[in-house]
Amino acid sequence: MKEHETILKTGLNGKNRSQIRTGLCVDIIQKQDQRSGKTTRGIVRDILTRSPTHPHGIKVRLVSGQVGRVSLIIPCEPEKE
């Protein structure tokens, strides 16, 4: 089974803090994009939510500085040199 299929089947949807780690590749929904549902992809720099779960997703800061709630944890390919 491919890694991304495993992620979809195990439900890594970003609502549990225990599933989020710095360095993970995630899709987030920023505050201004909540109505449209537009996602932004990036690498987690900081985990901002302190509680173990959150119904709308764990809030994180990406390496790019953008802040939002995790909508999906995704497999990222390593960057090719």
Protein Blocks (a to p, Z undefined) as FASTA:
>chain_A
ZZklmmmmnopnopafklpcghiacddddfklmmnopacddddfbdfbfbfbdfkbpadd
dfkopacddfbdcddddddZZ
